[in-house]
Amino acid sequence: MSHNTFGHLFRVTTWGESHGPALGCVVDGCPPGIALTEADIQPWLDRRRPGQGKFVTQRQEPDAVRILSGVFEDARTDGQVTTGTPISMIIDNVDQRSRDYSDIATAFRPGHADYAYFAKYGVRDYRGGGRQSARETAARVAAGAIARKILAGVTIRGCVVQIGPHAVDPARIDFAVTGDNPFWAPDPDIVPVWEAHLEKVRKAGSSTGAIVAMEATGVPAGWGAPIYGKLDAELAAALMSINAAKGVEIGAGFAAAALSGEENADEMRMGNGGPMFLSNQAGGVLGGISTGQPVTARVAFKPTSSILALRRSINEAGEEIDLRTKGRHDPCVGLRAVPVVEAMTACVLADAYLRHRGQTGEHANVSGAQL
């Protein structure tokens, strides 16, 4: 994973800034012959799009995607398919309000990447944070839509399981109901609790953190590699690269430290279709290789750094200042992180599938091995 590119065979490079004319990505390594149009990508972007409720930023962006390269009409299918060449996509920015940031042109927002970027490069785009902005994740979601087209039989679902101190009971998580509310909540009973908390945070001009959970089912055994190509390590790196992410757990994660060996061991029996696990503390990955169980992860997102409360800071001249941030911001960035977590998971799994296929063959599958 380099500055702006991640992946090995399925490689994604994103570009653009929050308040620039546009942003987008280039996807390289997508196999040829896969049906792909803007209509396949747009629904995923619509799920991430801002301005869809009072608890997210009110910036109005249609996030309309255009494919610039890498597809062509296929006479055999009477449709448009990938050609195997780089797929370039662009999303225009149409609702920038750069003047909102004029007061912080030389100031560093506490908790934000402002200072770190300036310390590294000596220059920064202060308008909405430039590349630091969560707006960059729209390009990742577009890339994830292509990755999903490669992952036949794999279902990736995400949900918010905690906002601030208010967490969902793990026994009540139901991914099927996340689309029924504006919070991606997997339990309808938590919705009024989160709504009251977010309303209090929003009126105070403050922000709050969140935890997003992800589950990928249909991943066969054998994807990933031991030691330096571990599936869980690459997934963790991809999820940690999301703006505002501060922690990633695979499977039981940090809770595994409190388990006994007996509790942590995912016992096995033989089922009709092969090995059957009696638990999934490992999160579907052992030794860096998928087991055929659901791949699970949780991502912790920090509170949005741009808040109205007066905070102590410094500016580029080294002067001590008191700072508050104006503009349109998410009081809880985790609310729009679910599609991004899903997209990054899809990109990692698509890459793992292509690498596995390249090493072992099209139909190789560890779960079919003789026991």
Secondary structure as a PSIPRED ss2 file (coil, helix, strand):
# PSIPRED VFORMAT (PSIPRED V4.0)

   1 M C   1.000  0.000  0.000
   2 S C   1.000  0.000  0.000
   3 H C   1.000  0.000  0.000
   4 N C   1.000  0.000  0.000
   5 T E   0.000  0.000  1.000
   6 F E   0.000  0.000  1.000
   7 G C   1.000  0.000  0.000
   8 H C   1.000  0.000  0.000
   9 L C   1.000  0.000  0.000
  10 F C   1.000  0.000  0.000
  11 R E   0.000  0.000  1.000
  12 V E   0.000  0.000  1.000
  13 T E   0.000  0.000  1.000
  14 T E   0.000  0.000  1.000
  15 W E   0.000  0.000  1.000
  16 G E   0.000  0.000  1.000
  17 E C   1.000  0.000  0.000
  18 S C   1.000  0.000  0.000
  19 H C   1.000  0.000  0.000
  20 G C   1.000  0.000  0.000
  21 P C   1.000  0.000  0.000
  22 A E   0.000  0.000  1.000
  23 L E   0.000  0.000  1.000
  24 G E   0.000  0.000  1.000
  25 C E   0.000  0.000  1.000
  26 V E   0.000  0.000  1.000
  27 V E   0.000  0.000  1.000
  28 D E   0.000  0.000  1.000
  29 G C   1.000  0.000  0.000
  30 C C   1.000  0.000  0.000
  31 P C   1.000  0.000  0.000
  32 P C   1.000  0.000  0.000
  33 G C   1.000  0.000  0.000
  34 I C   1.000  0.000  0.000
  35 A E   0.000  0.000  1.000
  36 L C   1.000  0.000  0.000
  37 T C   1.000  0.000  0.000
  38 E H   0.000  1.000  0.000
  39 A H   0.000  1.000  0.000
  40 D H   0.000  1.000  0.000
  41 I H   0.000  1.000  0.000
  42 Q H   0.000  1.000  0.000
  43 P H   0.000  1.000  0.000
  44 W H   0.000  1.000  0.000
  45 L H   0.000  1.000  0.000
  46 D H   0.000  1.000  0.000
  47 R H   0.000  1.000  0.000
  48 R H   0.000  1.000  0.000
  49 R C   1.000  0.000  0.000
  50 P C   1.000  0.000  0.000
  51 G C   1.000  0.000  0.000
  52 Q C   1.000  0.000  0.000
  53 G C   1.000  0.000  0.000
  54 K C   1.000  0.000  0.000
  55 F C   1.000  0.000  0.000
  56 V C   1.000  0.000  0.000
  57 T C   1.000  0.000  0.000
  58 Q C   1.000  0.000  0.000
  59 R C   1.000  0.000  0.000
  60 Q C   1.000  0.000  0.000
  61 E C   1.000  0.000  0.000
  62 P C   1.000  0.000  0.000
  63 D C   1.000  0.000  0.000
  64 A C   1.000  0.000  0.000
  65 V E   0.000  0.000  1.000
  66 R E   0.000  0.000  1.000
  67 I E   0.000  0.000  1.000
  68 L C   1.000  0.000  0.000
  69 S C   1.000  0.000  0.000
  70 G C   1.000  0.000  0.000
  71 V E   0.000  0.000  1.000
  72 F E   0.000  0.000  1.000
  73 E E   0.000  0.000  1.000
  74 D E   0.000  0.000  1.000
  75 A C   1.000  0.000  0.000
  76 R C   1.000  0.000  0.000
  77 T C   1.000  0.000  0.000
  78 D C   1.000  0.000  0.000
  79 G E   0.000  0.000  1.000
  80 Q E   0.000  0.000  1.000
  81 V E   0.000  0.000  1.000
  82 T E   0.000  0.000  1.000
  83 T C   1.000  0.000  0.000
  84 G C   1.000  0.000  0.000
  85 T C   1.000  0.000  0.000
  86 P C   1.000  0.000  0.000
  87 I E   0.000  0.000  1.000
  88 S E   0.000  0.000  1.000
  89 M E   0.000  0.000  1.000
  90 I E   0.000  0.000  1.000
  91 I E   0.000  0.000  1.000
  92 D E   0.000  0.000  1.000
  93 N C   1.000  0.000  0.000
  94 V C   1.000  0.000  0.000
  95 D C   1.000  0.000  0.000
  96 Q C   1.000  0.000  0.000
  97 R C   1.000  0.000  0.000
  98 S H   0.000  1.000  0.000
  99 R H   0.000  1.000  0.000
 100 D H   0.000  1.000  0.000
 101 Y H   0.000  1.000  0.000
 102 S H   0.000  1.000  0.000
 103 D H   0.000  1.000  0.000
 104 I H   0.000  1.000  0.000
 105 A C   1.000  0.000  0.000
 106 T C   1.000  0.000  0.000
 107 A E   0.000  0.000  1.000
 108 F C   1.000  0.000  0.000
 109 R C   1.000  0.000  0.000
 110 P C   1.000  0.000  0.000
 111 G C   1.000  0.000  0.000
 112 H C   1.000  0.000  0.000
 113 A C   1.000  0.000  0.000
 114 D H   0.000  1.000  0.000
 115 Y H   0.000  1.000  0.000
 116 A H   0.000  1.000  0.000
 117 Y H   0.000  1.000  0.000
 118 F H   0.000  1.000  0.000
 119 A H   0.000  1.000  0.000
 120 K H   0.000  1.000  0.000
 121 Y H   0.000  1.000  0.000
 122 G C   1.000  0.000  0.000
 123 V C   1.000  0.000  0.000
 124 R C   1.000  0.000  0.000
 125 D C   1.000  0.000  0.000
 126 Y C   1.000  0.000  0.000
 127 R C   1.000  0.000  0.000
 128 G C   1.000  0.000  0.000
 129 G C   1.000  0.000  0.000
 130 G H   0.000  1.000  0.000
 131 R H   0.000  1.000  0.000
 132 Q H   0.000  1.000  0.000
 133 S C   1.000  0.000  0.000
 134 A H   0.000  1.000  0.000
 135 R H   0.000  1.000  0.000
 136 E H   0.000  1.000  0.000
 137 T H   0.000  1.000  0.000
 138 A H   0.000  1.000  0.000
 139 A H   0.000  1.000  0.000
 140 R H   0.000  1.000  0.000
 141 V H   0.000  1.000  0.000
 142 A H   0.000  1.000  0.000
 143 A H   0.000  1.000  0.000
 144 G H   0.000  1.000  0.000
 145 A H   0.000  1.000  0.000
 146 I H   0.000  1.000  0.000
 147 A H   0.000  1.000  0.000
 148 R H   0.000  1.000  0.000
 149 K H   0.000  1.000  0.000
 150 I H   0.000  1.000  0.000
 151 L C   1.000  0.000  0.000
 152 A C   1.000  0.000  0.000
 153 G C   1.000  0.000  0.000
 154 V C   1.000  0.000  0.000
 155 T E   0.000  0.000  1.000
 156 I E   0.000  0.000  1.000
 157 R E   0.000  0.000  1.000
 158 G E   0.000  0.000  1.000
 159 C E   0.000  0.000  1.000
 160 V E   0.000  0.000  1.000
 161 V E   0.000  0.000  1.000
 162 Q E   0.000  0.000  1.000
 163 I E   0.000  0.000  1.000
 164 G C   1.000  0.000  0.000
 165 P C   1.000  0.000  0.000
 166 H E   0.000  0.000  1.000
 167 A E   0.000  0.000  1.000
 168 V C   1.000  0.000  0.000
 169 D C   1.000  0.000  0.000
 170 P H   0.000  1.000  0.000
 171 A H   0.000  1.000  0.000
 172 R H   0.000  1.000  0.000
 173 I C   1.000  0.000  0.000
 174 D C   1.000  0.000  0.000
 175 F H   0.000  1.000  0.000
 176 A H   0.000  1.000  0.000
 177 V H   0.000  1.000  0.000
 178 T H   0.000  1.000  0.000
 179 G H   0.000  1.000  0.000
 180 D H   0.000  1.000  0.000
 181 N C   1.000  0.000  0.000
 182 P C   1.000  0.000  0.000
 183 F C   1.000  0.000  0.000
 184 W C   1.000  0.000  0.000
 185 A C   1.000  0.000  0.000
 186 P C   1.000  0.000  0.000
 187 D C   1.000  0.000  0.000
 188 P H   0.000  1.000  0.000
 189 D H   0.000  1.000  0.000
 190 I H   0.000  1.000  0.000
 191 V H   0.000  1.000  0.000
 192 P H   0.000  1.000  0.000
 193 V H   0.000  1.000  0.000
 194 W H   0.000  1.000  0.000
 195 E H   0.000  1.000  0.000
 196 A H   0.000  1.000  0.000
 197 H H   0.000  1.000  0.000
 198 L H   0.000  1.000  0.000
 199 E H   0.000  1.000  0.000
 200 K H   0.000  1.000  0.000
 201 V H   0.000  1.000  0.000
 202 R H   0.000  1.000  0.000
 203 K H   0.000  1.000  0.000
 204 A C   1.000  0.000  0.000
 205 G C   1.000  0.000  0.000
 206 S C   1.000  0.000  0.000
 207 S C   1.000  0.000  0.000
 208 T C   1.000  0.000  0.000
 209 G C   1.000  0.000  0.000
 210 A E   0.000  0.000  1.000
 211 I E   0.000  0.000  1.000
 212 V E   0.000  0.000  1.000
 213 A E   0.000  0.000  1.000
 214 M E   0.000  0.000  1.000
 215 E E   0.000  0.000  1.000
 216 A E   0.000  0.000  1.000
 217 T E   0.000  0.000  1.000
 218 G C   1.000  0.000  0.000
 219 V C   1.000  0.000  0.000
 220 P C   1.000  0.000  0.000
 221 A C   1.000  0.000  0.000
 222 G C   1.000  0.000  0.000
 223 W C   1.000  0.000  0.000
 224 G E   0.000  0.000  1.000
 225 A C   1.000  0.000  0.000
 226 P C   1.000  0.000  0.000
 227 I H   0.000  1.000  0.000
 228 Y H   0.000  1.000  0.000
 229 G H   0.000  1.000  0.000
 230 K C   1.000  0.000  0.000
 231 L H   0.000  1.000  0.000
 232 D H   0.000  1.000  0.000
 233 A H   0.000  1.000  0.000
 234 E H   0.000  1.000  0.000
 235 L H   0.000  1.000  0.000
 236 A H   0.000  1.000  0.000
 237 A H   0.000  1.000  0.000
 238 A H   0.000  1.000  0.000
 239 L H   0.000  1.000  0.000
 240 M H   0.000  1.000  0.000
 241 S C   1.000  0.000  0.000
 242 I C   1.000  0.000  0.000
 243 N C   1.000  0.000  0.000
 244 A C   1.000  0.000  0.000
 245 A E   0.000  0.000  1.000
 246 K E   0.000  0.000  1.000
 247 G E   0.000  0.000  1.000
 248 V E   0.000  0.000  1.000
 249 E E   0.000  0.000  1.000
 250 I E   0.000  0.000  1.000
 251 G C   1.000  0.000  0.000
 252 A C   1.000  0.000  0.000
 253 G H   0.000  1.000  0.000
 254 F H   0.000  1.000  0.000
 255 A H   0.000  1.000  0.000
 256 A H   0.000  1.000  0.000
 257 A H   0.000  1.000  0.000
 258 A H   0.000  1.000  0.000
 259 L C   1.000  0.000  0.000
 260 S C   1.000  0.000  0.000
 261 G H   0.000  1.000  0.000
 262 E H   0.000  1.000  0.000
 263 E H   0.000  1.000  0.000
 264 N H   0.000  1.000  0.000
 265 A C   1.000  0.000  0.000
 266 D C   1.000  0.000  0.000
 267 E C   1.000  0.000  0.000
 268 M E   0.000  0.000  1.000
 269 R E   0.000  0.000  1.000
 270 M E   0.000  0.000  1.000
 271 G E   0.000  0.000  1.000
 272 N C   1.000  0.000  0.000
 273 G C   1.000  0.000  0.000
 274 G E   0.000  0.000  1.000
 275 P E   0.000  0.000  1.000
 276 M E   0.000  0.000  1.000
 277 F E   0.000  0.000  1.000
 278 L C   1.000  0.000  0.000
 279 S C   1.000  0.000  0.000
 280 N C   1.000  0.000  0.000
 281 Q C   1.000  0.000  0.000
 282 A C   1.000  0.000  0.000
 283 G C   1.000  0.000  0.000
 284 G C   1.000  0.000  0.000
 285 V E   0.000  0.000  1.000
 286 L E   0.000  0.000  1.000
 287 G C   1.000  0.000  0.000
 288 G C   1.000  0.000  0.000
 289 I E   0.000  0.000  1.000
 290 S E   0.000  0.000  1.000
 291 T C   1.000  0.000  0.000
 292 G C   1.000  0.000  0.000
 293 Q C   1.000  0.000  0.000
 294 P C   1.000  0.000  0.000
 295 V E   0.000  0.000  1.000
 296 T E   0.000  0.000  1.000
 297 A E   0.000  0.000  1.000
 298 R E   0.000  0.000  1.000
 299 V E   0.000  0.000  1.000
 300 A E   0.000  0.000  1.000
 301 F E   0.000  0.000  1.000
 302 K C   1.000  0.000  0.000
 303 P C   1.000  0.000  0.000
 304 T C   1.000  0.000  0.000
 305 S C   1.000  0.000  0.000
 306 S C   1.000  0.000  0.000
 307 I C   1.000  0.000  0.000
 308 L C   1.000  0.000  0.000
 309 A C   1.000  0.000  0.000
 310 L C   1.000  0.000  0.000
 311 R E   0.000  0.000  1.000
 312 R E   0.000  0.000  1.000
 313 S E   0.000  0.000  1.000
 314 I E   0.000  0.000  1.000
 315 N E   0.000  0.000  1.000
 316 E C   1.000  0.000  0.000
 317 A C   1.000  0.000  0.000
 318 G C   1.000  0.000  0.000
 319 E C   1.000  0.000  0.000
 320 E E   0.000  0.000  1.000
 321 I E   0.000  0.000  1.000
 322 D E   0.000  0.000  1.000
 323 L E   0.000  0.000  1.000
 324 R C   1.000  0.000  0.000
 325 T C   1.000  0.000  0.000
 326 K C   1.000  0.000  0.000
 327 G C   1.000  0.000  0.000
 328 R C   1.000  0.000  0.000
 329 H C   1.000  0.000  0.000
 330 D C   1.000  0.000  0.000
 331 P C   1.000  0.000  0.000
 332 C C   1.000  0.000  0.000
 333 V H   0.000  1.000  0.000
 334 G H   0.000  1.000  0.000
 335 L H   0.000  1.000  0.000
 336 R H   0.000  1.000  0.000
 337 A C   1.000  0.000  0.000
 338 V H   0.000  1.000  0.000
 339 P H   0.000  1.000  0.000
 340 V H   0.000  1.000  0.000
 341 V H   0.000  1.000  0.000
 342 E H   0.000  1.000  0.000
 343 A H   0.000  1.000  0.000
 344 M H   0.000  1.000  0.000
 345 T H   0.000  1.000  0.000
 346 A H   0.000  1.000  0.000
 347 C H   0.000  1.000  0.000
 348 V H   0.000  1.000  0.000
 349 L H   0.000  1.000  0.000
 350 A H   0.000  1.000  0.000
 351 D H   0.000  1.000  0.000
 352 A H   0.000  1.000  0.000
 353 Y H   0.000  1.000  0.000
 354 L H   0.000  1.000  0.000
 355 R H   0.000  1.000  0.000
 356 H H   0.000  1.000  0.000
 357 R H   0.000  1.000  0.000
 358 G H   0.000  1.000  0.000
 359 Q H   0.000  1.000  0.000
 360 T H   0.000  1.000  0.000
 361 G C   1.000  0.000  0.000
 362 E C   1.000  0.000  0.000
 363 H C   1.000  0.000  0.000
 364 A C   1.000  0.000  0.000
 365 N C   1.000  0.000  0.000
 366 V H   0.000  1.000  0.000
 367 S H   0.000  1.000  0.000
 368 G H   0.000  1.000  0.000
 369 A C   1.000  0.000  0.000
 370 Q C   1.000  0.000  0.000
 371 L C   1.000  0.000  0.000
